């Protein structure tokens, strides 16, 4: 299934991609008629905003990484649930990873969080002596 992009809308309307982008973000420099035309075409084509693209443009992912040693105990589940409850209210997404008390796995999880460009990190470290350079 192909996702409709702002390039598709621009091509369909024979206007620039930047005009479509500004219309979709309600830029004050776009005429109402142009905005209405873009919005109608976006709806007709089934356009849905791509949060990943928006995050890249804004320089934020609105995502917090959480690394925990385990998720199996009732305590761990309660902590994770509390983190999610607080962050979801603030429109933050949560990427959750388990280190299994293994410093190498924790290091891989830190790499993953870096690749996902999380805005912040909550972690229960395996050891205060390991991976400190990566955390910094």
N, C-alpha and C positions, 0 to 999 in steps of 0.2 A: 504494500500500500504506500503510495507516494504521498509525502506530506507537502501541502501547499505552502510555498514560501512567499516572502514579499516580492521576490523576483518574478514569480508567477503572476501576481497581481499587477505588477508594473508592466509586464509584457502584455497582459490581457487588455490593459487600459492605455497602452502606448505612452506611458509616463515614466519618469525616472524612479529608480529604487529608493532614492533618498526622499522623494516626494511621498511615496507610499509609507515609508518609515515615519516621516514626520506626521503624516495624516493619522496613522495608527496610534501614535503617542500623543495626539491632540496638541501638536505644536502650534503656538500662537501665530506663526508666520504662514500658516496654510489657510486658504480661503475655505469657508464653510461648505461651499458647493463641491470643492475638490475633496474635502474630508468625507462628505456624505457619499460621493461617488466611490471613493476608495472603500469605505465601510460597507457599502452595498455589494461591491464586487468581492470583498473579503468574505462576506456572508454567503454569497452565491457560490463561491468556490470551496467553501468549507474551511477557510483559513483558521488556524489556531496558533496563538502565540507560542513561540519556542522559548521556554524558560532558560534553556542553556545559552541560546544566542543572546537573550536579554542580559543574562548574568555576565557574559563576556563583554558586552557593550558597557555595562555599568561598572565593571570591575569588581563585582561582588557575586558570591554564589548563594547567599542567604542560607548557607548550610554550615552546620557545626558537626565536626567529627567527634565521635565518642569511642574511645578504646577502653575496654574493660577486660579484666583477667578471665572472667567467666560469666555466663549468663544463666546458669542452671539453678542456683540457689534462690530461695524466695527473697533474700536480701538484695541480691544483684538485680533481680527482676523488678523489685520495688524502686531501686535507684534509677534504673533505666527508664521505667515508666514515669518517674518524677521529672527526669531530665526532658523527656519528650513532651510531657504536659506543659512544662514551662516554656520550652522553645516553640512549640506549635502555636501557643497563644501570641507569640511575638513574630509569627509568620516565618519561622526558621525551620528548615528541614534538618533531619538528623541522618547522618551516615554512621552506622554502628558496626564495630569490628571487635572481635574477641582475640585476645593474645594467648590465651590458654597458659598464662604464667610463663611464656616462652619468649625470651628477649629477641630471638631471631624473627619470630612471628610478629612481635610488637614492631620491630623495625620495618617489616614488610607492610604492616598496617599503616605505619607513619608515611611510608612512600605512597601508598594508595591515597591517603588523605591529602597529601601534597599534589598528587595528580588530579584529584577531584577539586582542587583549589578551594578547600573548605576555608571559611572565614575565621574559624576558631576551632579549638580542640579541647575536649575534656578527656583526661586520661588518668587511669589508675596504673601507674608504672609498675612493671615487673620488679625493677630494681632501681634504686636511686643512683647506682653506679653505671648502669648500662644505657645506651642510646641517648645519653645526655646531650651529645653533640648534635644528634638528629632533632631532638626536641628544640634545641636553641635555633 
